[in-house]
Amino acid sequence: MTSTATKSSYPDQARKTLCRNPFLSIKFFVFCHGLLQLSQLLVSGYLKSSISTIERRYGLSSQTSGLLASFNEVGNTLLIVFISYFGSRVHRPRFIGCGAILVSLAGFLMSLPHFITGPYEYDQSVASMFSNTTDLCQPGVPGSRGNLSDAGCTPHAARENHEVLLVMFIAQALLGIGGVPIQPFGISYIDDFASERNSPLYLGILFSVTVIGPGVAFMLGSAMLRFYVDIDKVAGDEVQLTNKDPRWVGAWWLGFLVAASLVALSAVPYFFFPREMPKEVASGKEKSSKKSEDVLSQLRSTSDHVQNLSLTQFIKHFPLVLLRNLRHPVYLLVVLAQVNLSAMVAGLATFMGKFLERQFSLTASLANMIIGAVNIPGAMVGIVVGGAILKRFQMSLRQCSAMCVLGMFLCLLVAFPLLFLGCPTQKVAGVTYSESSEFGHHALECNLQCDCPEKAYNPICGSNAIEYISPCSAGCRVVHIDADNNSVLNYTNCSCISENGFAKPGTCGTSCSHLFLPFVVLSCLAGILASTSHTPSFMLILRSIQPEDKSFAVGIQFMLLRVLAWMPGPVLYGSAIDTTCILWEKKCDRKAACRYYDNNLFRQRYLGLQFFFEVGTFLCFVTVYVILRRQEREARNAAETKADPEKEKLAGNSIKTPESKV
């Protein structure tokens, strides 16, 4: 009796133990994994939110910053293929934890340049007034300031700049390597130990986090860039800049510390999860339809077929599967469509903040807030709507392709007007504006006696609505100071501004702020329409290939997206942006960051690339639709021929082909 009671009570005790131990609960794993994915996306997404600030701080071209933004894909691409092989062969939670530690290390490394370099330096109007140096026009001292801008061009300064880039590129490579196991291993672990009823819900939560994450990263960037870059090195009253000044550099490094700390905390629980946990038991009677089972099998990152292969067999098998899938026209075209979309998203995500700053004279903080609060949620809405439509109407493959075609066509209609919604290039004396017919003098002759340093940059806006790159270039001799906060009120006695004109510190900005709201609305709507094709295109891939190739095909898909889109996309956009620069900052006789762009060219090339990729996506989906419609017609004709004996006789041997057996 005693032994029987003990045996009967043992399952209850074991169940209570399981309930008390959170590390044996798949729900707790889902919570931890959602938190980790959000933290990981904060690290990777935060760089894109602060890219223009990092350019300004370290004198980088857009091409270099684009290469930096895409470099994390290098480490990721080299290892992602083998995730299909390893699957459940390893202790997945520990691998995820180790990857998270690498991601955290990468985040801390990204902030390191701030601590190994000196304070940020810029032309200071107030200081120059007392120290008699750069900014004001001083005709009495010819040639005394010619080399001031080269004072920092020491071998140490050049080496310091190379060290900054090296540290950042190493950090990005580590970020890519650390991120490899996080999502695939997390998804397969959940799918293995969650109940069939709850697994889609858990995976849906994780996928929604991957969409929300970049938005949170841009909001974090918006908050951090409000602080001055050297907030830890200089007192607040020593900073003479406001965040509206074009020389302003925000605390770009602070967000990396926050995000990296969150990743480090999120990594800790993974070292306590078991290699395998008890299968979750769903409440109530579990009834799984055939469709839900299909969805689960599509989401599995590994298959029994893959798990039975040795590593050598896997490596030999991979090229064969790759070629077999790439020969499939629907798979190849859908992947090419996604490559176009991903390249567009990669470029837009990296440089949209910079575009808004330059085109509409926004602060970096406000530009990030717009992207994080409007554009990214818009894309999320599009993905949800596309999935809901797909579920509601139970679409066939041809209908999925038709939905993709319609979404991209409407996106093109909405995106086309964006090419014309923007601001003209501001008038900058000696840069975009060299002669004034109104005053009858050359804009560069009026300050010849001032002996202005060529590399000085302290923009002011004259009362004639013309911008000058420094008070000296406007011929200003007097500066008026606000004694209360030690800031510049205005400049007077300016020889380049007629009728005793004056100038105020800062840029003149743009005169088309009324176009900003329509631009944001249309760009958000275009993002929603393009995103509706996300789920249907994924279903086209999963349903058009052989079941045993699904895990390989999805792995190949993401590998191609990284190699053909996420890696070259930001570099391509950055190179296009650099071609529109009309005044480069010079550091030690090399081009650094761009000070002024041709706004019209910037808009046409930046948004023109977006439109080009959207057209490519549209054409790929149209071709897929044509192929699927032809296949449906051939299948219907074959079925009718087989059903009608008379037609079958007339057809003779025409239907006895190898293709008819498929």
SEZA-228551 format. One line per field, with one value per residue (C-alpha): residue number from 0; residue in three letters; x, y, z. Coordinates in steps of 0.05 Angstrom, whole numbers, always signed. Each point is the difference from the previous one (the first is absolute). Example, Ala and Ser with C-alpha at 12.3 -4.5 7.8 and 13.67 -1.06 7.14 Angstrom:
n (0|1);
res (ALA|SER);
xx (+246|+27);
yy (-90|+69);
zz (+156|-13);
END
This chain:
n (0|1|2|3|4|5|6|7|8|9|10|11|12|13|14|15|16|17|18|19|20|21|22|23|24|25|26|27|28|29|30|31|32|33|34|35|36|37|38|39|40|41|42|43|44|45|46|47|48|49|50|51|52|53|54|55|56|57|58|59|60|61|62|63|64|65|66|67|68|69|70|71|72|73|74|75|76|77|78|79|80|81|82|83|84|85|86|87|88|89|90|91|92|93|94|95|96|97|98|99|100|101|102|103|104|105|106|107|108|109|110|111|112|113|114|115|116|117|118|119|120|121|122|123|124|125|126|127|128|129|130|131|132|133|134|135|136|137|138|139|140|141|142|143|144|145|146|147|148|149|150|151|152|153|154|155|156|157|158|159|160|161|162|163|164|165|166|167|168|169|170|171|172|173|174|175|176|177|178|179|180|181|182|183|184|185|186|187|188|189|190|191|192|193|194|195|196|197|198|199|200|201|202|203|204|205|206|207|208|209|210|211|212|213|214|215|216|217|218|219|220|221|222|223|224|225|226|227|228|229|230|231|232|233|234|235|236|237|238|239|240|241|242|243|244|245|246|247|248|249|250|251|252|253|254|255|256|257|258|259|260|261|262|263|264|265|266|267|268|269|270|271|272|273|274|275|276|277|278|279|280|281|282|283|284|285|286|287|288|289|290|291|292|293|294|295|296|297|298|299|300|301|302|303|304|305|306|307|308|309|310|311|312|313|314|315|316|317|318|319|320|321|322|323|324|325|326|327|328|329|330|331|332|333|334|335|336|337|338|339|340|341|342|343|344|345|346|347|348|349|350|351|352|353|354|355|356|357|358|359|360|361|362|363|364|365|366|367|368|369|370|371|372|373|374|375|376|377|378|379|380|381|382|383|384|385|386|387|388|389|390|391|392|393|394|395|396|397|398|399|400|401|402|403|404|405|406|407|408|409|410|411|412|413|414|415|416|417|418|419|420|421|422|423|424|425|426|427|428|429|430|431|432|433|434|435|436|437|438|439|440|441|442|443|444|445|446|447|448|449|450|451|452|453|454|455|456|457|458|459|460|461|462|463|464|465|466|467|468|469|470|471|472|473|474|475|476|477|478|479|480|481|482|483|484|485|486|487|488|489|490|491|492|493|494|495|496|497|498|499|500|501|502|503|504|505|506|507|508|509|510|511|512|513|514|515|516|517|518|519|520|521|522|523|524|525|526|527|528|529|530|531|532|533|534|535|536|537|538|539|540|541|542|543|544|545|546|547|548|549|550|551|552|553|554|555|556|557|558|559|560|561|562|563|564|565|566|567|568|569|570|571|572|573|574|575|576|577|578|579|580|581|582|583|584|585|586|587|588|589|590|591|592|593|594|595|596|597|598|599|600|601|602|603|604|605|606|607|608|609|610|611|612|613|614|615|616|617|618|619|620|621|622|623|624|625|626|627|628|629|630|631|632|633|634|635|636|637|638|639|640|641|642|643|644|645|646|647|648|649|650|651|652|653|654|655|656|657|658|659|660|661);
res (MET|THR|SER|THR|ALA|THR|LYS|SER|SER|TYR|PRO|ASP|GLN|ALA|ARG|LYS|THR|LEU|CYS|ARG|ASN|PRO|PHE|LEU|SER|ILE|LYS|PHE|PHE|VAL|PHE|CYS|HIS|GLY|LEU|LEU|GLN|LEU|SER|GLN|LEU|LEU|VAL|SER|GLY|TYR|LEU|LYS|SER|SER|ILE|SER|THR|ILE|GLU|ARG|ARG|TYR|GLY|LEU|SER|SER|GLN|THR|SER|GLY|LEU|LEU|ALA|SER|PHE|ASN|GLU|VAL|GLY|ASN|THR|LEU|LEU|ILE|VAL|PHE|ILE|SER|TYR|PHE|GLY|SER|ARG|VAL|HIS|ARG|PRO|ARG|PHE|ILE|GLY|CYS|GLY|ALA|ILE|LEU|VAL|SER|LEU|ALA|GLY|PHE|LEU|MET|SER|LEU|PRO|HIS|PHE|ILE|THR|GLY|PRO|TYR|GLU|TYR|ASP|GLN|SER|VAL|ALA|SER|MET|PHE|SER|ASN|THR|THR|ASP|LEU|CYS|GLN|PRO|GLY|VAL|PRO|GLY|SER|ARG|GLY|ASN|LEU|SER|ASP|ALA|GLY|CYS|THR|PRO|HIS|ALA|ALA|ARG|GLU|ASN|HIS|GLU|VAL|LEU|LEU|VAL|MET|PHE|ILE|ALA|GLN|ALA|LEU|LEU|GLY|ILE|GLY|GLY|VAL|PRO|ILE|GLN|PRO|PHE|GLY|ILE|SER|TYR|ILE|ASP|ASP|PHE|ALA|SER|GLU|ARG|ASN|SER|PRO|LEU|TYR|LEU|GLY|ILE|LEU|PHE|SER|VAL|THR|VAL|ILE|GLY|PRO|GLY|VAL|ALA|PHE|MET|LEU|GLY|SER|ALA|MET|LEU|ARG|PHE|TYR|VAL|ASP|ILE|ASP|LYS|VAL|ALA|GLY|ASP|GLU|VAL|GLN|LEU|THR|ASN|LYS|ASP|PRO|ARG|TRP|VAL|GLY|ALA|TRP|TRP|LEU|GLY|PHE|LEU|VAL|ALA|ALA|SER|LEU|VAL|ALA|LEU|SER|ALA|VAL|PRO|TYR|PHE|PHE|PHE|PRO|ARG|GLU|MET|PRO|LYS|GLU|VAL|ALA|SER|GLY|LYS|GLU|LYS|SER|SER|LYS|LYS|SER|GLU|ASP|VAL|LEU|SER|GLN|LEU|ARG|SER|THR|SER|ASP|HIS|VAL|GLN|ASN|LEU|SER|LEU|THR|GLN|PHE|ILE|LYS|HIS|PHE|PRO|LEU|VAL|LEU|LEU|ARG|ASN|LEU|ARG|HIS|PRO|VAL|TYR|LEU|LEU|VAL|VAL|LEU|ALA|GLN|VAL|ASN|LEU|SER|ALA|MET|VAL|ALA|GLY|LEU|ALA|THR|PHE|MET|GLY|LYS|PHE|LEU|GLU|ARG|GLN|PHE|SER|LEU|THR|ALA|SER|LEU|ALA|ASN|MET|ILE|ILE|GLY|ALA|VAL|ASN|ILE|PRO|GLY|ALA|MET|VAL|GLY|ILE|VAL|VAL|GLY|GLY|ALA|ILE|LEU|LYS|ARG|PHE|GLN|MET|SER|LEU|ARG|GLN|CYS|SER|ALA|MET|CYS|VAL|LEU|GLY|MET|PHE|LEU|CYS|LEU|LEU|VAL|ALA|PHE|PRO|LEU|LEU|PHE|LEU|GLY|CYS|PRO|THR|GLN|LYS|VAL|ALA|GLY|VAL|THR|TYR|SER|GLU|SER|SER|GLU|PHE|GLY|HIS|HIS|ALA|LEU|GLU|CYS|ASN|LEU|GLN|CYS|ASP|CYS|PRO|GLU|LYS|ALA|TYR|ASN|PRO|ILE|CYS|GLY|SER|ASN|ALA|ILE|GLU|TYR|ILE|SER|PRO|CYS|SER|ALA|GLY|CYS|ARG|VAL|VAL|HIS|ILE|ASP|ALA|ASP|ASN|ASN|SER|VAL|LEU|ASN|TYR|THR|ASN|CYS|SER|CYS|ILE|SER|GLU|ASN|GLY|PHE|ALA|LYS|PRO|GLY|THR|CYS|GLY|THR|SER|CYS|SER|HIS|LEU|PHE|LEU|PRO|PHE|VAL|VAL|LEU|SER|CYS|LEU|ALA|GLY|ILE|LEU|ALA|SER|THR|SER|HIS|THR|PRO|SER|PHE|MET|LEU|ILE|LEU|ARG|SER|ILE|GLN|PRO|GLU|ASP|LYS|SER|PHE|ALA|VAL|GLY|ILE|GLN|PHE|MET|LEU|LEU|ARG|VAL|LEU|ALA|TRP|MET|PRO|GLY|PRO|VAL|LEU|TYR|GLY|SER|ALA|ILE|ASP|THR|THR|CYS|ILE|LEU|TRP|GLU|LYS|LYS|CYS|ASP|ARG|LYS|ALA|ALA|CYS|ARG|TYR|TYR|ASP|ASN|ASN|LEU|PHE|ARG|GLN|ARG|TYR|LEU|GLY|LEU|GLN|PHE|PHE|PHE|GLU|VAL|GLY|THR|PHE|LEU|CYS|PHE|VAL|THR|VAL|TYR|VAL|ILE|LEU|ARG|ARG|GLN|GLU|ARG|GLU|ALA|ARG|ASN|ALA|ALA|GLU|THR|LYS|ALA|ASP|PRO|GLU|LYS|GLU|LYS|LEU|ALA|GLY|ASN|SER|ILE|LYS|THR|PRO|GLU|SER|LYS|VAL);
xx (+0|+55|+39|-62|-16|+71|-2|-67|+21|+67|-28|-36|+64|+39|-53|+4|+75|-6|-49|+47|+60|-7|+58|-43|-55|-3|-41|+58|+47|-44|+0|+76|+9|-46|+40|+67|-23|-24|+67|+39|-40|+14|+75|-5|-55|+31|+59|-48|-33|+66|+37|-2|+24|+59|+16|+4|+40|+54|-2|-26|-29|-68|+33|+44|-58|-42|+55|+3|-75|+1|+63|-37|-29|+70|+9|-73|+2|+62|-34|-75|+0|+26|-59|-42|+47|+13|-73|-15|+68|+27|-22|-40|-14|+74|+18|-51|+29|+71|-24|-35|+65|+36|-56|+7|+76|-11|-46|+51|+55|-42|+0|+75|+23|-32|+45|+65|-5|+4|-59|-39|+28|-36|+8|-22|-23|+4|+68|+27|-23|+45|+57|+2|+0|-44|-73|-2|+26|+67|+32|+61|+32|+12|+24|+1|-55|+12|+22|-44|-46|+59|+24|-31|+31|+51|+20|-36|-65|+3|+14|-57|-49|+23|-7|-72|-19|+36|-35|-68|+10|+22|-61|-46|+32|-10|-72|-13|+34|-36|-67|+5|-29|-50|-61|+7|+16|-53|-54|+19|+3|-69|-29|+29|-27|-63|-67|-25|-56|+44|+62|-27|-21|+70|+35|-48|+20|+74|-12|-37|+58|+47|-44|-8|+74|+27|-55|+22|+73|-17|-39|+61|+43|-49|+7|+76|+17|-32|+61|+66|+53|+50|-51|+50|+60|-24|-48|-67|+13|+63|-40|-18|-39|-74|-26|-24|+71|+29|+64|-39|+21|-45|+21|-1|+41|-49|-53|+51|+15|-74|-15|+63|-17|-70|+28|+49|-58|-43|+55|+4|-63|+22|+55|-53|-48|+8|+20|-69|-61|-66|-49|-53|-70|-54|-61|-64|-7|+51|-25|+51|-25|+42|+11|+30|+45|+24|+15|+40|+40|+15|+25|+47|+72|+24|-27|+12|+32|+53|+12|+17|+56|+72|+37|+37|-65|-32|+55|-4|-76|-6|+23|-47|-60|+21|+2|-65|-37|+32|-24|-71|-27|-51|+50|+54|-45|-32|+70|+22|-62|+18|+72|-25|-45|+54|+52|-49|-16|+74|+16|-61|+10|+73|-7|-73|+18|+56|-47|-53|+53|+28|-63|-46|+51|-20|+42|+28|-44|-64|+17|+10|-65|-38|+31|-10|-71|-28|+38|+18|-69|-29|+41|-24|-73|+13|+28|-59|-52|+33|-1|-73|-23|+38|-34|-70|-4|+40|+39|+30|+71|-24|-43|+59|+41|-58|-3|+75|-8|-58|+37|+63|-39|-37|+67|+30|-59|+9|+76|+7|-22|+54|+52|-28|-15|+62|+38|+47|+73|+9|+39|+70|+49|+60|-30|-68|-5|+59|-27|-55|-32|-39|+61|+46|+60|+33|-15|+73|+30|-32|+41|+68|+31|-24|+50|-51|+23|-23|-23|-39|-71|-48|-62|-38|-62|+3|-58|+2|-23|+68|+40|+75|+45|+30|-6|+68|-24|-57|+51|-30|+44|-43|-34|-55|-1|-57|+33|-49|+16|+64|-32|+3|-59|+22|+57|+3|+44|+1|+31|-34|-70|-22|-35|+33|-30|+9|+3|-26|+37|-23|-24|-56|-35|-51|-63|-42|-21|-71|+22|+26|-68|-22|+68|-6|-72|+17|+64|-37|-56|+50|+33|-67|-17|+69|-3|-66|+41|+44|-43|-27|+70|+24|-57|+17|+70|-24|-54|+38|+58|+7|-18|+67|+36|-38|+52|+55|-40|-15|+73|+20|-52|+29|+71|-16|-36|+62|+50|-41|-40|+20|+75|+3|-64|+27|+65|-37|-45|+60|+39|-60|-7|+75|-7|-48|+48|+21|+45|+43|+31|+76|+41|+74|-9|-51|-75|-39|-74|-42|-22|-48|-39|-37|-68|-34|+52|+0|-75|-1|+56|-20|-74|+15|+37|-61|-45|+48|-2|-76|-6|+46|-43|-63|+27|+23|-69|-34|+43|-17|-74|+6|+37|-50|-59|+30|+13|-72|-27|+44|-20|-74|+7|+36|-54|-56|+37|+8|-73|-26|+17|-14|+50|+49|-5|+10|+59|+32|+68|+6|-20|+46|+59|+46|-31|-70|+23|+16);
yy (+0|+48|-14|+8|+67|+22|-19|+33|+64|+4|+30|+53|+18|+2|+44|+48|+2|+17|+55|+30|-1|+55|-28|-61|+44|+15|+62|+28|-17|+39|+60|-3|-8|+58|+44|-24|+12|+69|+16|-28|+43|+61|-10|-11|+51|+54|+7|+19|+52|+34|-10|+74|+21|-49|+26|+71|-19|-40|+30|-60|-1|-32|-57|-16|+4|-44|-52|+4|-10|-61|-32|-40|-41|-26|-41|-20|-25|-42|-42|+2|-58|-49|+16|-45|-56|+7|+10|-42|-34|+52|+31|+55|+44|+3|+16|+56|+26|+0|+36|+52|+12|+13|+49|+35|+5|+28|+54|+21|+0|+46|+53|-8|+53|+54|-18|-8|+65|+72|+48|+21|+65|+52|+74|+41|+71|+25|-30|+29|+69|+0|-42|+39|-62|-26|+21|+76|+41|+30|+38|+22|-68|-29|-71|-11|-52|-37|-66|-1|-52|-46|+5|-67|-37|-38|-73|-15|+32|-41|-64|+16|+4|-67|-31|+25|-33|-64|-7|+14|-51|-53|+15|-7|-67|-25|+24|-42|-62|+6|+8|-65|-50|+45|-2|-69|-38|+38|-16|-74|-7|+30|-42|-64|+9|+43|-33|+0|+47|+52|-4|+47|+50|+0|+7|+56|+37|-7|+23|+61|+17|-1|+53|+43|-3|+48|+50|-2|+9|+63|+27|-14|+37|+59|+3|-7|+49|+56|-3|+30|-50|+20|+2|-40|+44|+73|+39|+19|+75|-9|-26|+57|-42|-18|-64|+43|+21|-38|-11|-34|-71|-40|-53|-56|-46|+2|-42|-55|-5|-5|-53|-41|-2|-25|-55|-21|-5|-38|-51|-25|-45|-40|-35|-29|-29|-75|-29|-32|+17|-37|+9|+52|-27|+47|+13|-30|-52|+12|-6|+16|+10|-21|+73|+17|-60|+25|+68|-31|-42|+62|+38|-55|+20|-72|-64|-73|-6|+51|-28|-69|+28|+3|+66|-25|-24|+67|+40|-45|+1|+76|+21|-52|+27|+71|-13|-39|+57|+55|-37|+6|+63|+19|-8|+38|+58|+8|+1|+52|+42|-5|+19|+64|+16|-15|+42|+58|-10|-5|+66|+36|-24|+22|+69|+22|+40|+36|+13|+32|+42|+28|+5|+31|+31|-46|-16|-71|-13|+20|-39|-63|+11|+5|-65|-37|+24|+3|-38|-64|-9|+11|-58|-43|+17|-21|-68|-13|+21|-45|-59|+13|+4|-64|-37|+29|-20|-65|+21|-46|+11|+40|+44|+11|+25|+44|+31|+14|+32|+44|+22|+20|+35|+43|+12|+26|+47|+29|+2|+37|+69|-5|+15|+71|+13|+34|+64|+36|+9|+60|+60|-5|+55|-27|-70|+1|+75|+39|+64|+50|+39|+39|+30|-3|-33|-68|-39|-20|+69|+33|-40|-3|+48|-45|-56|-53|-71|-45|-55|+42|-23|+41|+12|+65|+26|+71|+49|-7|-73|-25|-50|+8|-56|+45|+72|+14|-21|+50|+54|+10|+38|+5|-54|+15|-46|-17|+11|-44|-66|+20|-15|+39|+46|+24|+26|+71|+44|-54|+23|-54|+19|+67|+58|-14|-70|-48|-75|-50|-64|-64|-19|+34|-66|-16|+36|-61|-26|-5|-60|-39|-27|-24|-34|-38|-21|-25|-35|-35|-21|-27|-40|-30|-21|-30|-39|-34|-45|-26|-58|-21|-1|-44|-48|-2|-25|-51|-30|+0|-44|-73|-14|-31|+63|+50|+11|+5|+46|+48|+0|+13|+56|+37|-12|+32|+58|+14|-7|+36|+51|+13|+3|+42|+41|+51|+7|+13|+52|+32|+5|+31|+51|+18|+18|+56|+35|+71|+19|-50|+11|-10|-34|-5|+9|-56|+2|-10|+12|+39|+69|+18|-43|+18|-13|-13|-51|-31|-11|-25|-51|-22|-9|-19|-62|-16|+6|-43|-57|+5|-7|-60|-32|+14|-31|-63|-10|+12|-54|-48|+14|-15|-65|-24|+18|-40|-59|+2|+1|-59|-39|+14|-21|-64|-16|+12|-43|-56|+4|-3|-67|+29|+56|-50|-41|+61|+21|-68|-5|+75|-8|-60|+44|+1|+66|-30|-45|+59);
zz (+0|+18|-62|-43|+32|-11|-73|-11|+33|-37|-65|+40|+37|-65|-31|+59|-6|-73|+16|+52|-47|-52|-41|-16|-28|-75|+15|+41|-57|-48|+47|+6|-75|-16|+47|-30|-72|+18|+34|-59|-49|+44|-10|-76|-12|+43|-47|-57|+44|+16|-67|-21|+69|-3|-70|+27|+61|-35|-69|-38|-70|-11|-39|+60|+49|-46|-2|+76|+6|-44|+28|+53|-57|-17|+63|-1|-72|+11|+54|-12|-50|+52|+47|-45|+16|+74|+21|+62|+0|+49|+66|-33|+60|+17|-72|+2|+65|-29|-62|+44|+38|-66|-20|+67|-9|-70|+29|+52|-54|-44|+56|+13|-52|+43|+59|-39|-38|+24|+8|-61|-28|-42|-18|+60|-12|+71|+13|-65|+21|+61|-27|-65|-44|-55|-8|-8|-57|+23|-59|+40|+7|-69|-4|+75|+0|-64|+31|+62|-29|-12|+72|+18|-60|+41|-11|+66|-26|-65|+40|+48|-58|-27|+69|+5|-66|+17|+68|-32|-56|+50|+42|-60|-19|+72|-2|-62|+28|+67|-33|-41|+51|+34|-46|-34|+64|+39|-51|-6|+76|+9|-57|+30|+71|-8|-12|-72|+19|+34|-45|-54|+53|+32|-67|-20|+63|-18|-72|+25|+45|-60|-33|+62|+19|-54|+19|+72|-22|-38|+59|+44|-50|+2|+76|+3|-55|+40|+47|-20|-22|+55|+56|+42|-17|+1|+44|-29|+2|-42|-59|-46|-51|-2|-32|-59|-17|-60|+41|+56|+16|+47|+50|-51|+45|+58|-35|-14|+74|+17|-54|+15|+74|-16|-44|+55|+50|-50|-12|+72|+2|-61|+40|+46|-52|-12|-67|-3|+41|+9|-57|+17|+11|-27|+42|-27|-54|-54|-71|-54|-69|-60|-17|+68|-5|-68|+29|+57|-49|-41|+60|+24|-10|-4|-29|+14|-69|+18|+69|-29|-43|+23|-7|-62|-31|+18|-35|-62|+0|+7|-71|-31|+38|-15|-75|+2|+34|-42|-63|+26|-34|+53|+58|-37|-21|+69|+32|-51|+17|+74|-16|-34|+59|+51|-36|+0|+74|+18|-34|+26|+72|-1|-31|+8|+62|-37|-59|+45|+36|-65|-41|+52|+49|+57|+61|+4|+61|-36|-63|+42|+36|-66|-26|+66|+12|-71|-54|+37|+32|-69|-27|+58|-16|-73|+21|+47|-53|-52|+47|+20|-73|-16|+58|-13|-74|+1|-62|-52|-25|-60|+45|+46|-59|-23|+69|-3|-69|+24|+63|-38|-56|+51|+35|-65|-11|+70|-1|-67|+26|+54|-53|-5|+73|+28|+11|-47|+18|+46|-24|+29|-19|-37|-3|-35|-8|-26|-29|+20|-56|+53|+33|-60|+32|+1|+63|+8|-12|+60|+51|-35|+51|+58|-13|+21|+14|-56|+46|+51|+9|+43|-43|+7|-35|-27|+1|-76|+7|-24|+41|+13|+24|+55|+26|-32|-69|+8|+18|+70|+48|+63|+41|+52|+60|+47|+67|+38|-35|-38|-68|-66|-15|-69|-43|-28|-44|-53|-66|-41|+24|-29|+36|+67|+0|+58|+7|+50|+21|-32|-70|-38|-6|-53|-21|-15|+68|-26|-43|+60|+23|-70|-8|+66|-16|-70|+21|+57|-47|-51|+56|+21|-71|-14|+66|-18|-47|+57|+23|-69|-29|+58|-13|-74|+19|+50|-45|-65|+21|+19|+73|+16|-25|+42|+54|-52|-44|+56|+20|-72|-4|+61|-24|-68|+34|+41|-58|-53|+41|+72|-14|-64|+12|+50|-39|-65|+32|+35|-65|-35|+56|-4|-74|+19|+48|-21|+59|+38|+67|-6|+53|-11|-75|-6|-9|+64|+13|-50|+22|-57|-49|-63|+29|-67|-21|+70|-4|-72|+10|+70|-16|-72|+27|+43|-61|-42|+51|+6|-76|+2|+54|-39|-65|+38|+31|-68|-31|+58|-12|-74|+14|+52|-43|-58|+47|+25|-71|-20|+62|-14|-73|+20|+51|-52|-51|+50|+21|-72|-34|-69|+10|+29|-64|-43|+41|-13|+30|+13|+73|+11|+14|+61|+21|+5|+56|+45);
END
